[in-house]
Each structure stands twice: as structure tokens, then as C-alpha cells.
Amino acid sequence: MHIIFDNDGVLVDSEPVINAAAIQGLKEYGVTAQPEDFLPFVGAGEDRYIGGVAEKYGLTYQPEMKERVQEIYYDLIGDTLKPHKGAVELLETVSGFPGKVALASSSDHEKIRASLRAAGIPADVFDLIVSGEEVPSKKPSPDIYIETARRIGADPADCVVIEDAVNGVQAAKSAGMTCVAVTTSFKEDDLYKAGADYIIRTLPDMLKLDIL
């Protein structure tokens, strides 16, 4: 089996930081957003994450909004960003398995690298990193997972995806992959309804599943 990790909310405990940065950034454009406003757009990439909330409050999305939010995010992560419990250890373990280990995130490549670096996760543990910039449509579209499988030379049926978001689970299942969802961002019921095959509470629980 090949293993494909999402990043934000799975490996890196970045969702609260992204949320805080987006609220602060949108406030500069006159939007007083609430944390829960962003939930429908978690995992769908920064354009949709920020743009969806801006539009909810009647504001037309502009790319400069994402640029501003990312500036704030980069300022925040140096002091606050941590890996999720067991992330580094799990990556070290699965890197010794026969299959490939990849990362597929709807975020921009620069943000992925910055988040990994701030959380102390070495990028070279992955055989491949694919960003949302490299595919036509972001999650819940399956594009990023289909492209990742293609580039590692794998049949989607032989891939296990680790996700935390409803949009990501839907993307993985639409790509024809097994999906393990970790309950760091959404409730079990929401993840099961999205199509998750397995639910875990922490990343080390992944090794208890007889699927790798």
C-alpha cells in the first residue's frame, strides 16, 4: 500500500492558526468573520477558504486577500505551529514500509514547505509533495489524489489517504482510495457521512489498522 497524507490538520496542527490569520486578514477588508464560518471550506485551499467566507459577508474575493492572510500566517507559525501528536514518529515508521509516502495538500507549495519547516517535519521524508497549485480543481475534487497516484505510479485502489476534513475525505473517496480520517477538525459522524472508511483519534492509531 502507498500512503498519502494531507498536511493541515493531519500532520501539522495548523487549522487554528490558519483560522486566526484568516479572521485577522479579512478584518482588514471590513469582514468580521467567526471561526465557524470557515468550516465548509476547510481543506479546499486558501482561495476557497478565504473567498468563501468573504462572499458570505457580501465581499467579492480578491487574490490579494489570500496574500495578506498568508503574510499573517507566516508571522504566526514561528511561535505557535506544532506537529500533531505522533506525526513525526508515524512518518518515520511508514517511510520504512515498501510503498511510497506522499503528501497532497490543497495549500500552495510555499505554504506547505513553511508549515512543515515550522513544525519540525522534514520534507525529505516524503517521496512526493503535491500542492493545490498543480491540479485544475481542489478538494473536494479528486484531482490532487488522482495526480499524486499517477506521479508515484500507483493504482488508486492501492492508496490509503489520511485526512481530517470533509472536503478531503470526499476527494479521496472520489479518487477511488481508502480513506482514514483523524478527528482533529471534524466530528466522527461528519467524517463517516463524507465517506471515510476508518476513523482514528490520533495518528498513532493508524498503525492499529490492518490496512498497510
Number of C-alpha atoms within 10 A of each C-alpha: 17 22 23 27 22 24 23 27 22 25 27 23 22 22 17 15 17 24 23 18 22 26 21 18 24 21 13 12 11 11 18 14 20 12 11 9 18 20 16 15 21 27 28 25 21 25 19 20 21 27 22 20 26 24 13 12 14 10 15 11 16 12 11 9 20 20 14 16 23 19 13 18 23 17 12 15 19 14 10 13 20 19 21 18 15 14 19 19 12 16 20 12 11 17 17 10 13 10 17 20 23 24 23 23 28 27 22 16 16 10 16 22 16 15 25 19 15 18 22 14 18 13 14 8 16 16 14 16 20 22 20 21 15 14 17 9 15 26 25 23 20 22 19 27 32 20 17 22 22 12 12 15 11 16 14 22 13 15 26 22 26 29 33 30 31 27 22 32 30 21 28 30 21 16 20 17 23 22 26 26 32 25 21 20 20 16 15 18 12 13 27 16 11 18 20 26 15 16 22 18 12 16 24 16 13 19 12 10 12 6 11 16
